[in-house]
Amino acid sequence: MKIKKNDKVKIILGKDRGKSGKVLKVAKNFKKVSVEGLNLRIKHMRPKKEGEKGQKIQFSAPMDISNVMLICPKCSKPTRVKYKKLEDKSKVRVCKKCKEII
């Protein structure tokens, strides 16, 4: 996965196209991400006790990882990601536009 938790991403498809936010959760099995404050859905909750009212809860629904693009922290542009191996054999993510390590 090229996108990780706490990365800043820009949405490139869907109703929130053009907006950006921080990744809250990454579901690797399903290739989905949840972005803070975007792709909001409303869940209707039934009252649990007698006399209590039901409520609407708003939450960020997961979206497909192909609908978001990572924003490079150095150049602040949406970019694709490539991997590079360093001398100590560790793998790092690299911005394709400015060639800086993310």
N, CA, C and O atoms as CSV, one atom per row, in Angstrom:
chain,resi,resn,atom,element,x,y,z
A,1,MET,N,N,0.835,-1.182,0.000
A,1,MET,CA,C,0.000,0.000,0.000
A,1,MET,C,C,0.880,1.245,0.000
A,1,MET,O,O,1.789,1.377,0.820
A,2,LYS,N,N,0.604,2.140,-0.912
A,2,LYS,CA,C,1.407,3.342,-1.033
A,2,LYS,C,C,0.880,4.481,-0.185
A,2,LYS,O,O,1.554,5.498,-0.023
A,3,ILE,N,N,-0.327,4.322,0.362
A,3,ILE,CA,C,-0.915,5.335,1.237
A,3,ILE,C,C,-1.023,4.749,2.626
A,3,ILE,O,O,-1.488,3.623,2.802
A,4,LYS,N,N,-0.588,5.523,3.622
A,4,LYS,CA,C,-0.580,5.055,4.998
A,4,LYS,C,C,-1.380,5.996,5.887
A,4,LYS,O,O,-1.774,7.082,5.463
A,5,LYS,N,N,-1.614,5.571,7.117
A,5,LYS,CA,C,-2.347,6.378,8.080
A,5,LYS,C,C,-1.605,7.703,8.332
A,5,LYS,O,O,-0.374,7.735,8.351
A,6,ASN,N,N,-2.354,8.781,8.522
A,6,ASN,CA,C,-1.856,10.149,8.771
A,6,ASN,C,C,-1.242,10.821,7.542
A,6,ASN,O,O,-0.691,11.914,7.672
A,7,ASP,N,N,-1.315,10.215,6.362
A,7,ASP,CA,C,-0.882,10.875,5.127
A,7,ASP,C,C,-1.942,11.886,4.719
A,7,ASP,O,O,-3.122,11.713,5.025
A,8,LYS,N,N,-1.523,12.940,4.029
A,8,LYS,CA,C,-2.473,13.898,3.482
A,8,LYS,C,C,-2.755,13.476,2.044
A,8,LYS,O,O,-1.831,13.264,1.258
A,9,VAL,N,N,-4.048,13.355,1.705
A,9,VAL,CA,C,-4.439,12.906,0.375
A,9,VAL,C,C,-5.444,13.858,-0.253
A,9,VAL,O,O,-6.125,14.615,0.439
A,10,LYS,N,N,-5.524,13.805,-1.580
A,10,LYS,CA,C,-6.502,14.580,-2.334
A,10,LYS,C,C,-7.428,13.600,-3.031
A,10,LYS,O,O,-6.973,12.604,-3.595
A,11,ILE,N,N,-8.739,13.879,-2.995
A,11,ILE,CA,C,-9.710,12.999,-3.634
A,11,ILE,C,C,-9.805,13.370,-5.107
A,11,ILE,O,O,-9.998,14.537,-5.446
A,12,ILE,N,N,-9.670,12.374,-5.983
A,12,ILE,CA,C,-9.671,12.643,-7.422
A,12,ILE,C,C,-10.952,12.173,-8.109
A,12,ILE,O,O,-11.182,12.517,-9.268
A,13,LEU,N,N,-11.789,11.395,-7.420
A,13,LEU,CA,C,-13.060,10.928,-7.974
A,13,LEU,C,C,-14.145,10.957,-6.909
A,13,LEU,O,O,-13.863,10.811,-5.719
A,14,GLY,N,N,-15.391,11.145,-7.342
A,14,GLY,CA,C,-16.516,11.084,-6.418
A,14,GLY,C,C,-17.083,12.453,-6.103
A,14,GLY,O,O,-16.696,13.457,-6.701
A,15,LYS,N,N,-18.014,12.479,-5.146
A,15,LYS,CA,C,-18.720,13.717,-4.840
A,15,LYS,C,C,-17.831,14.753,-4.147
A,15,LYS,O,O,-18.131,15.945,-4.206
A,16,ASP,N,N,-16.762,14.335,-3.503
A,16,ASP,CA,C,-15.847,15.260,-2.813
A,16,ASP,C,C,-14.591,15.521,-3.638
A,16,ASP,O,O,-13.540,15.820,-3.070
A,17,ARG,N,N,-14.672,15.415,-4.963
A,17,ARG,CA,C,-13.520,15.589,-5.845
A,17,ARG,C,C,-12.867,16.952,-5.614
A,17,ARG,O,O,-13.552,17.972,-5.545
A,18,GLY,N,N,-11.538,16.960,-5.497
A,18,GLY,CA,C,-10.789,18.200,-5.327
A,18,GLY,C,C,-10.487,18.546,-3.880
A,18,GLY,O,O,-9.617,19.377,-3.619
A,19,LYS,N,N,-11.178,17.933,-2.938
A,19,LYS,CA,C,-10.945,18.208,-1.518
A,19,LYS,C,C,-9.810,17.343,-1.009
A,19,LYS,O,O,-9.507,16.291,-1.572
A,20,SER,N,N,-9.180,17.807,0.076
A,20,SER,CA,C,-8.083,17.025,0.651
A,20,SER,C,C,-8.279,16.876,2.149
A,20,SER,O,O,-8.976,17.669,2.781
A,21,GLY,N,N,-7.658,15.854,2.703
A,21,GLY,CA,C,-7.769,15.589,4.133
A,21,GLY,C,C,-6.762,14.549,4.577
A,21,GLY,O,O,-5.980,14.031,3.779
A,22,LYS,N,N,-6.796,14.251,5.878
A,22,LYS,CA,C,-5.859,13.307,6.481
A,22,LYS,C,C,-6.483,11.916,6.530
A,22,LYS,O,O,-7.673,11.775,6.813
A,23,VAL,N,N,-5.686,10.896,6.256
A,23,VAL,CA,C,-6.159,9.512,6.276
A,23,VAL,C,C,-6.299,9.063,7.730
A,23,VAL,O,O,-5.347,9.135,8.508
A,24,LEU,N,N,-7.505,8.597,8.086
A,24,LEU,CA,C,-7.762,8.120,9.443
A,24,LEU,C,C,-7.500,6.632,9.591
A,24,LEU,O,O,-6.976,6.178,10.608
A,25,LYS,N,N,-7.875,5.873,8.554
A,25,LYS,CA,C,-7.794,4.427,8.647
A,25,LYS,C,C,-7.542,3.839,7.263
A,25,LYS,O,O,-8.086,4.321,6.270
A,26,VAL,N,N,-6.713,2.795,7.200
A,26,VAL,CA,C,-6.442,2.095,5.938
A,26,VAL,C,C,-6.827,0.635,6.131
A,26,VAL,O,O,-6.331,-0.030,7.040
A,27,ALA,N,N,-7.723,0.136,5.260
A,27,ALA,CA,C,-8.119,-1.275,5.277
A,27,ALA,C,C,-7.391,-1.966,4.125
A,27,ALA,O,O,-7.846,-1.920,2.982
A,28,LYS,N,N,-6.264,-2.604,4.427
A,28,LYS,CA,C,-5.438,-3.220,3.389
A,28,LYS,C,C,-6.153,-4.364,2.692
A,28,LYS,O,O,-5.992,-4.552,1.487
A,29,ASN,N,N,-6.945,-5.135,3.442
A,29,ASN,CA,C,-7.641,-6.290,2.860
A,29,ASN,C,C,-8.609,-5.871,1.769
A,29,ASN,O,O,-8.737,-6.554,0.752
A,30,PHE,N,N,-9.296,-4.745,1.974
A,30,PHE,CA,C,-10.330,-4.300,1.037
A,30,PHE,C,C,-9.863,-3.173,0.129
A,30,PHE,O,O,-10.624,-2.721,-0.726
A,31,LYS,N,N,-8.616,-2.706,0.297
A,31,LYS,CA,C,-8.048,-1.586,-0.467
A,31,LYS,C,C,-8.921,-0.342,-0.354
A,31,LYS,O,O,-9.301,0.264,-1.356
A,32,LYS,N,N,-9.234,0.027,0.896
A,32,LYS,CA,C,-10.079,1.182,1.166
A,32,LYS,C,C,-9.395,2.086,2.191
A,32,LYS,O,O,-8.610,1.623,3.018
A,33,VAL,N,N,-9.709,3.388,2.121
A,33,VAL,CA,C,-9.195,4.364,3.085
A,33,VAL,C,C,-10.341,5.227,3.589
A,33,VAL,O,O,-11.311,5.467,2.870
A,34,SER,N,N,-10.223,5.692,4.829
A,34,SER,CA,C,-11.164,6.652,5.396
A,34,SER,C,C,-10.430,7.969,5.536
A,34,SER,O,O,-9.347,8.028,6.119
A,35,VAL,N,N,-11.033,9.047,4.988
A,35,VAL,CA,C,-10.412,10.368,5.029
A,35,VAL,C,C,-11.217,11.251,5.968
A,35,VAL,O,O,-12.447,11.267,5.919
A,36,GLU,N,N,-10.512,11.986,6.826
A,36,GLU,CA,C,-11.134,12.815,7.857
A,36,GLU,C,C,-12.046,13.889,7.255
A,36,GLU,O,O,-11.595,14.730,6.478
A,37,GLY,N,N,-13.329,13.852,7.621
A,37,GLY,CA,C,-14.279,14.876,7.216
A,37,GLY,C,C,-14.770,14.789,5.784
A,37,GLY,O,O,-15.471,15.693,5.329
A,38,LEU,N,N,-14.430,13.733,5.055
A,38,LEU,CA,C,-14.851,13.588,3.662
A,38,LEU,C,C,-15.573,12.263,3.452
A,38,LEU,O,O,-15.403,11.326,4.232
A,39,ASN,N,N,-16.384,12.187,2.388
A,39,ASN,CA,C,-17.215,11.025,2.078
A,39,ASN,C,C,-18.115,10.688,3.271
A,39,ASN,O,O,-18.184,9.540,3.711
A,40,LEU,N,N,-18.805,11.720,3.785
A,40,LEU,CA,C,-19.626,11.566,4.982
A,40,LEU,C,C,-20.923,10.827,4.683
A,40,LEU,O,O,-21.535,11.026,3.633
A,41,ARG,N,N,-21.329,9.984,5.602
A,41,ARG,CA,C,-22.578,9.243,5.537
A,41,ARG,C,C,-23.326,9.454,6.854
A,41,ARG,O,O,-22.731,9.823,7.867
A,42,ILE,N,N,-24.636,9.217,6.824
A,42,ILE,CA,C,-25.447,9.341,8.035
A,42,ILE,C,C,-25.970,7.961,8.406
A,42,ILE,O,O,-26.503,7.236,7.566
A,43,LYS,N,N,-25.807,7.612,9.681
A,43,LYS,CA,C,-26.276,6.338,10.203
A,43,LYS,C,C,-27.395,6.649,11.195
A,43,LYS,O,O,-27.212,7.464,12.099
A,44,HIS,N,N,-28.533,6.016,11.035
A,44,HIS,CA,C,-29.662,6.227,11.940
A,44,HIS,C,C,-29.581,5.199,13.059
A,44,HIS,O,O,-29.581,3.993,12.810
A,45,MET,N,N,-29.512,5.686,14.293
A,45,MET,CA,C,-29.400,4.804,15.450
A,45,MET,C,C,-30.759,4.701,16.133
A,45,MET,O,O,-31.423,5.710,16.371
A,46,ARG,N,N,-31.153,3.511,16.437
A,46,ARG,CA,C,-32.415,3.227,17.107
A,46,ARG,C,C,-32.242,3.471,18.605
A,46,ARG,O,O,-31.158,3.231,19.138
A,47,PRO,N,N,-33.279,3.940,19.294
A,47,PRO,CA,C,-33.160,4.137,20.749
A,47,PRO,C,C,-32.952,2.802,21.467
A,47,PRO,O,O,-33.564,1.795,21.114
A,48,LYS,N,N,-32.091,2.809,22.466
A,48,LYS,CA,C,-31.780,1.573,23.181
A,48,LYS,C,C,-32.673,1.369,24.404
A,48,LYS,O,O,-33.038,0.241,24.734
A,49,LYS,N,N,-33.024,2.479,25.077
A,49,LYS,CA,C,-33.866,2.387,26.264
A,49,LYS,C,C,-35.212,3.045,25.981
A,49,LYS,O,O,-35.340,3.873,25.079
A,50,GLU,N,N,-36.190,2.667,26.750
A,50,GLU,CA,C,-37.513,3.259,26.596
A,50,GLU,C,C,-37.474,4.723,27.029
A,50,GLU,O,O,-36.900,5.052,28.068
A,51,GLY,N,N,-38.074,5.585,26.247
A,51,GLY,CA,C,-38.083,7.013,26.559
A,51,GLY,C,C,-36.910,7.761,25.934
A,51,GLY,O,O,-36.906,8.991,25.905
A,52,GLU,N,N,-35.925,7.037,25.439
A,52,GLU,CA,C,-34.761,7.661,24.793
A,52,GLU,C,C,-35.085,7.919,23.325
A,52,GLU,O,O,-35.863,7.182,22.718
A,53,LYS,N,N,-34.499,8.951,22.762
A,53,LYS,CA,C,-34.744,9.271,21.361
A,53,LYS,C,C,-33.703,8.605,20.469
A,53,LYS,O,O,-32.574,8.345,20.887
A,54,GLY,N,N,-34.108,8.339,19.237
A,54,GLY,CA,C,-33.159,7.852,18.243
A,54,GLY,C,C,-32.294,9.014,17.781
A,54,GLY,O,O,-32.611,10.169,18.065
A,55,GLN,N,N,-31.212,8.729,17.077
A,55,GLN,CA,C,-30.320,9.803,16.651
A,55,GLN,C,C,-29.678,9.488,15.302
A,55,GLN,O,O,-29.654,8.345,14.847
A,56,LYS,N,N,-29.161,10.543,14.687
A,56,LYS,CA,C,-28.424,10.401,13.435
A,56,LYS,C,C,-26.958,10.616,13.742
A,56,LYS,O,O,-26.593,11.599,14.388
A,57,ILE,N,N,-26.113,9.703,13.285
A,57,ILE,CA,C,-24.667,9.815,13.498
A,57,ILE,C,C,-24.006,9.972,12.137
A,57,ILE,O,O,-24.272,9.201,11.215
A,58,GLN,N,N,-23.144,10.974,12.018
A,58,GLN,CA,C,-22.427,11.228,10.773
A,58,GLN,C,C,-21.016,10.664,10.900
A,58,GLN,O,O,-20.342,10.896,11.903
A,59,PHE,N,N,-20.563,9.919,9.881
A,59,PHE,CA,C,-19.236,9.306,9.929
A,59,PHE,C,C,-18.598,9.322,8.549
A,59,PHE,O,O,-19.288,9.451,7.537
A,60,SER,N,N,-17.271,9.190,8.513
A,60,SER,CA,C,-16.528,9.130,7.249
A,60,SER,C,C,-16.533,7.697,6.748
A,60,SER,O,O,-15.951,6.813,7.376
A,61,ALA,N,N,-17.186,7.466,5.625
A,61,ALA,CA,C,-17.252,6.121,5.054
A,61,ALA,C,C,-15.954,5.828,4.299
A,61,ALA,O,O,-15.353,6.737,3.725
A,62,PRO,N,N,-15.519,4.567,4.298
A,62,PRO,CA,C,-14.316,4.225,3.542
A,62,PRO,C,C,-14.554,4.340,2.035
A,62,PRO,O,O,-15.650,4.064,1.547
A,63,MET,N,N,-13.516,4.749,1.309
A,63,MET,CA,C,-13.596,4.844,-0.148
A,63,MET,C,C,-12.434,4.067,-0.753
A,63,MET,O,O,-11.449,3.782,-0.072
A,64,ASP,N,N,-12.551,3.732,-2.018
A,64,ASP,CA,C,-11.516,2.953,-2.686
A,64,ASP,C,C,-10.218,3.745,-2.758
A,64,ASP,O,O,-10.230,4.956,-2.979
A,65,ILE,N,N,-9.117,3.061,-2.571
A,65,ILE,CA,C,-7.807,3.715,-2.531
A,65,ILE,C,C,-7.425,4.309,-3.885
A,65,ILE,O,O,-6.581,5.202,-3.957
A,66,SER,N,N,-8.047,3.813,-4.960
A,66,SER,CA,C,-7.747,4.353,-6.284
A,66,SER,C,C,-8.382,5.724,-6.504
A,66,SER,O,O,-8.058,6.399,-7.481
A,67,ASN,N,N,-9.282,6.147,-5.612
A,67,ASN,CA,C,-9.949,7.439,-5.736
A,67,ASN,C,C,-9.210,8.561,-5.010
A,67,ASN,O,O,-9.667,9.704,-5.026
A,68,VAL,N,N,-8.089,8.260,-4.381
A,68,VAL,CA,C,-7.308,9.275,-3.679
A,68,VAL,C,C,-5.876,9.298,-4.198
A,68,VAL,O,O,-5.373,8.304,-4.721
A,69,MET,N,N,-5.232,10.451,-4.044
A,69,MET,CA,C,-3.854,10.625,-4.481
A,69,MET,C,C,-3.063,11.278,-3.348
A,69,MET,O,O,-3.526,12.241,-2.738
A,70,LEU,N,N,-1.887,10.758,-3.074
A,70,LEU,CA,C,-1.048,11.260,-1.991
A,70,LEU,C,C,-0.534,12.662,-2.305
A,70,LEU,O,O,-0.123,12.938,-3.432
A,71,ILE,N,N,-0.559,13.557,-1.298
A,71,ILE,CA,C,0.008,14.894,-1.450
A,71,ILE,C,C,1.391,14.874,-0.819
A,71,ILE,O,O,1.547,14.546,0.357
A,72,CYS,N,N,2.397,15.231,-1.619
A,72,CYS,CA,C,3.790,15.241,-1.149
A,72,CYS,C,C,3.961,16.333,-0.096
A,72,CYS,O,O,3.560,17.472,-0.333
A,73,PRO,N,N,4.546,16.018,1.061
A,73,PRO,CA,C,4.751,17.047,2.094
A,73,PRO,C,C,5.785,18.105,1.697
A,73,PRO,O,O,5.755,19.216,2.225
A,74,LYS,N,N,6.692,17.782,0.781
A,74,LYS,CA,C,7.732,18.728,0.381
A,74,LYS,C,C,7.224,19.730,-0.661
A,74,LYS,O,O,7.351,20.941,-0.476
A,75,CYS,N,N,6.640,19.211,-1.774
A,75,CYS,CA,C,6.223,20.100,-2.866
A,75,CYS,C,C,4.735,20.448,-2.815
A,75,CYS,O,O,4.281,21.274,-3.607
A,76,SER,N,N,3.968,19.849,-1.916
A,76,SER,CA,C,2.537,20.107,-1.707
A,76,SER,C,C,1.694,19.884,-2.964
A,76,SER,O,O,0.702,20.581,-3.176
A,77,LYS,N,N,2.080,18.922,-3.792
A,77,LYS,CA,C,1.322,18.595,-5.001
A,77,LYS,C,C,0.875,17.142,-4.925
A,77,LYS,O,O,1.567,16.307,-4.343
A,78,PRO,N,N,-0.300,16.833,-5.519
A,78,PRO,CA,C,-0.707,15.427,-5.589
A,78,PRO,C,C,0.261,14.675,-6.500
A,78,PRO,O,O,0.578,15.140,-7.595
A,79,THR,N,N,0.718,13.537,-6.054
A,79,THR,CA,C,1.752,12.830,-6.797
A,79,THR,C,C,1.573,11.325,-6.720
A,79,THR,O,O,0.902,10.805,-5.828
A,80,ARG,N,N,2.179,10.644,-7.661
A,80,ARG,CA,C,2.274,9.196,-7.581
A,80,ARG,C,C,3.486,8.854,-6.725
A,80,ARG,O,O,4.334,9.708,-6.467
A,81,VAL,N,N,3.563,7.613,-6.290
A,81,VAL,CA,C,4.618,7.196,-5.365
A,81,VAL,C,C,5.409,6.061,-5.981
A,81,VAL,O,O,4.845,5.154,-6.594
A,82,LYS,N,N,6.716,6.117,-5.814
A,82,LYS,CA,C,7.543,4.971,-6.186
A,82,LYS,C,C,8.378,4.591,-4.974
A,82,LYS,O,O,8.527,5.379,-4.040
A,83,TYR,N,N,8.908,3.406,-4.997
A,83,TYR,CA,C,9.731,2.920,-3.892
A,83,TYR,C,C,11.191,2.907,-4.297
A,83,TYR,O,O,11.534,2.680,-5.457
A,84,LYS,N,N,12.053,3.158,-3.301
A,84,LYS,CA,C,13.494,3.184,-3.539
A,84,LYS,C,C,14.171,2.482,-2.370
A,84,LYS,O,O,13.770,2.657,-1.220
A,85,LYS,N,N,15.186,1.697,-2.660
A,85,LYS,CA,C,15.943,1.033,-1.597
A,85,LYS,C,C,17.160,1.862,-1.263
A,85,LYS,O,O,17.875,2.323,-2.153
A,86,LEU,N,N,17.396,2.052,0.030
A,86,LEU,CA,C,18.564,2.800,0.505
A,86,LEU,C,C,19.730,1.849,0.724
A,86,LEU,O,O,19.591,0.636,0.569
A,87,GLU,N,N,20.887,2.411,1.089
A,87,GLU,CA,C,22.092,1.597,1.301
A,87,GLU,C,C,21.906,0.581,2.426
A,87,GLU,O,O,22.453,-0.520,2.371
A,88,ASP,N,N,21.124,0.962,3.455
A,88,ASP,CA,C,20.910,0.045,4.578
A,88,ASP,C,C,19.768,-0.945,4.300
A,88,ASP,O,O,19.236,-1.558,5.226
A,89,LYS,N,N,19.394,-1.096,3.018
A,89,LYS,CA,C,18.404,-2.048,2.522
A,89,LYS,C,C,16.989,-1.789,3.048
A,89,LYS,O,O,16.162,-2.700,3.093
A,90,SER,N,N,16.715,-0.534,3.447
A,90,SER,CA,C,15.350,-0.188,3.844
A,90,SER,C,C,14.629,0.416,2.645
A,90,SER,O,O,15.238,1.072,1.799
A,91,LYS,N,N,13.338,0.184,2.590
A,91,LYS,CA,C,12.523,0.632,1.466
A,91,LYS,C,C,11.790,1.914,1.881
A,91,LYS,O,O,11.137,1.943,2.924
A,92,VAL,N,N,11.896,2.973,1.069
A,92,VAL,CA,C,11.244,4.245,1.370
A,92,VAL,C,C,10.374,4.675,0.192
A,92,VAL,O,O,10.606,4.284,-0.952
A,93,ARG,N,N,9.361,5.497,0.504
A,93,ARG,CA,C,8.501,6.040,-0.551
A,93,ARG,C,C,9.119,7.330,-1.079
A,93,ARG,O,O,9.660,8.126,-0.311
A,94,VAL,N,N,9.038,7.535,-2.400
A,94,VAL,CA,C,9.631,8.697,-3.046
A,94,VAL,C,C,8.580,9.374,-3.916
A,94,VAL,O,O,7.813,8.707,-4.611
A,95,CYS,N,N,8.551,10.712,-3.874
A,95,CYS,CA,C,7.639,11.496,-4.703
A,95,CYS,C,C,8.141,11.457,-6.152
A,95,CYS,O,O,9.331,11.654,-6.398
A,96,LYS,N,N,7.242,11.204,-7.107
A,96,LYS,CA,C,7.648,11.129,-8.516
A,96,LYS,C,C,7.896,12.517,-9.117
A,96,LYS,O,O,8.573,12.638,-10.138
A,97,LYS,N,N,7.339,13.585,-8.475
A,97,LYS,CA,C,7.496,14.924,-9.048
A,97,LYS,C,C,8.782,15.608,-8.586
A,97,LYS,O,O,9.544,16.124,-9.403
A,98,CYS,N,N,9.022,15.610,-7.257
A,98,CYS,CA,C,10.190,16.333,-6.748
A,98,CYS,C,C,11.329,15.404,-6.326
A,98,CYS,O,O,12.377,15.879,-5.889
A,99,LYS,N,N,11.143,14.101,-6.449
A,99,LYS,CA,C,12.164,13.082,-6.148
A,99,LYS,C,C,12.633,13.109,-4.697
A,99,LYS,O,O,13.753,12.687,-4.409
A,100,GLU,N,N,11.798,13.598,-3.774
A,100,GLU,CA,C,12.133,13.649,-2.361
A,100,GLU,C,C,11.517,12.458,-1.630
A,100,GLU,O,O,10.485,11.930,-2.046
A,101,ILE,N,N,12.151,12.045,-0.549
A,101,ILE,CA,C,11.654,10.944,0.269
A,101,ILE,C,C,10.455,11.433,1.081
A,101,ILE,O,O,10.493,12.496,1.701
A,102,ILE,N,N,9.391,10.629,1.058
A,102,ILE,CA,C,8.168,10.979,1.804
A,102,ILE,C,C,8.267,10.400,3.197
A,102,ILE,O,O,7.351,10.568,4.002
